[in-house]
C-alpha cells in the first residue's frame, strides 16, 4: 500500500489541497523522521525542515513549528504563556491530540484544534518542508503560506 493512502497522510493532503490546489504531498524514498534525515532526503538545508513539536502547557497543548537547525525553548514558552508547567508532550499525547505519530507530525490536519506558534527563523528560506502524516511523506510550502494555513502566531520560541 502506498503511504499516500494512509488516513493520516490523506488528512494532511486534504487540508493542503483545500488551502491551495497547487500544493501537494510527496512520498520520499528515504525516511524524513528527523530534520537531518529529511534534509538529506531533500538535499536542502536542515533549517528549511519544519519540526512540529507538541508541548503540554498545564492541561492544554501547543504546537510549535521550529526550524530544523533550532531548538524549541521551553523557558521562552513558559514566559510567553506565563506558566511554570510546560513540557514536551508524550508520544501518546502527540497521537491523541494531533492524530499523528512522532516523526510524521504535520503542522496541518490535526484531529483536535491546537494553538500553533511558528518560529520566525523559518522565514529565512524561500521554500520549507514539513511532514505530512508519515515520516516518509512531506510537503513543500513557503513561510507566509505555512503561517496562513496553520493560523499560527509568529513567536520567538527558539534558542
C-alpha positions in Angstrom: 0.0 0.0 0.0 1.3 3.4 -0.9 1.9 5.7 2.1 -0.2 8.3 0.3 -3.3 6.1 1.0 -2.7 6.2 4.8 -5.5 8.0 6.7 -3.1 10.4 8.4 -1.4 11.4 5.1 -4.8 11.8 3.4 -5.9 14.1 6.2 -2.8 16.4 5.7 -3.2 16.2 1.9 -6.8 17.2 2.0 -6.1 20.2 4.2 -3.3 21.2 1.9 -5.5 21.0 -1.2 -8.3 23.0 0.4 -5.8 25.8 1.1 -4.1 25.7 -2.3 -4.7 23.2 -5.0 -1.1 23.7 -6.3 0.3 22.3 -3.1 0.7 18.5 -2.7 2.3 15.8 -0.6 5.3 13.8 -1.8 6.4 10.3 -0.7 10.1 10.1 -0.1 12.3 7.0 -0.8 14.2 7.6 2.5 12.9 8.4 5.9 12.4 12.0 7.0 11.8 11.1 10.6 14.4 13.6 11.9 15.1 17.1 10.5 18.6 15.8 9.4 17.1 12.8 7.7 14.6 15.0 5.9 17.3 17.5 4.8 19.5 14.7 3.5 16.5 13.1 1.6 15.5 16.5 0.1 19.1 17.8 -0.4 18.3 21.0 1.4 19.5 23.0 4.4 18.4 21.3 7.7 17.0 24.7 8.7 14.4 24.5 5.9 12.8 21.5 7.6 9.8 22.3 9.8 9.8 20.4 13.1 6.3 20.2 14.5 6.7 19.8 18.3 3.7 19.3 20.6 4.1 21.0 24.0 1.9 20.4 27.0 1.1 23.6 28.9 -0.7 22.7 32.1 -3.6 20.6 30.7 -3.6 22.2 27.2 -1.4 21.7 24.2 0.6 24.0 21.9 2.2 23.0 18.6 5.5 24.8 17.9 6.7 24.9 14.3 10.5 25.2 14.6 13.3 25.3 12.0 15.3 22.1 11.8 18.5 23.8 12.9 16.9 25.4 16.0 15.8 24.1 19.4 12.5 25.0 20.9 13.0 26.8 24.2 10.7 25.6 27.0 11.8 28.6 29.1 10.7 31.1 26.4 7.4 29.2 26.2 7.0 29.4 30.0 7.4 33.2 29.7 5.1 33.6 26.7 2.4 31.5 28.3 3.1 32.8 31.8 3.0 29.2 33.1 5.5 27.1 35.1 4.3 23.6 33.9 5.5 23.5 30.3 7.0 20.2 28.9 7.2 18.1 25.8 4.1 16.0 25.2 4.4 12.3 25.4 4.2 10.1 22.2 0.7 9.0 23.3 -0.4 12.6 23.8 1.0 13.6 20.4 -1.0 10.8 18.8 -4.2 11.6 20.7 -4.1 15.4 20.1 -2.8 15.6 16.6 -3.7 12.2 15.1 -0.1 11.8 14.0 2.8 9.8 15.4 6.2 11.3 16.2 8.3 11.7 13.2 5.3 12.3 10.9 3.6 15.1 12.8 2.2 17.5 10.3 1.6 21.2 11.1 -1.9 20.8 9.5 -4.8 18.4 9.6 -4.9 17.7 13.3 -7.8 15.8 14.9 -8.1 18.5 17.6 -7.8 22.2 17.4 -4.4 23.2 18.7 -2.9 26.7 19.3 0.2 27.0 17.0 3.3 29.1 17.3 5.7 29.5 14.4 9.4 30.3 14.7 10.3 33.3 12.6 13.7 31.9 11.6 11.8 29.6 9.1 11.3 32.8 7.0 15.0 32.7 6.0 14.1 30.1 3.3 12.0 30.6 0.2 10.8 27.0 0.5 10.3 25.0 3.6 9.4 21.3 4.1 7.0 19.8 6.6 5.9 16.3 7.5 2.5 15.2 6.1 1.3 12.5 8.4 4.1 9.9 8.0 7.9 10.0 8.4 8.4 9.4 4.6 5.8 11.9 3.4 6.4 15.7 3.2 5.0 18.8 1.6 6.8 21.9 0.3 5.4 25.4 1.2 6.7 28.9 1.8 6.7 30.6 5.2 3.8 33.0 4.5 1.6 30.2 3.3 2.5 27.9 6.3 1.7 30.7 8.7 -1.7 31.2 6.9 -2.7 27.6 6.6 -1.9 26.9 10.3 -3.2 30.2 11.6 0.0 30.3 13.6 1.3 33.2 15.7 4.9 34.2 15.0 6.8 33.9 18.3 10.4 34.0 19.4 10.4 30.3 20.7 13.9 29.1 19.9 17.4 29.1 21.4 
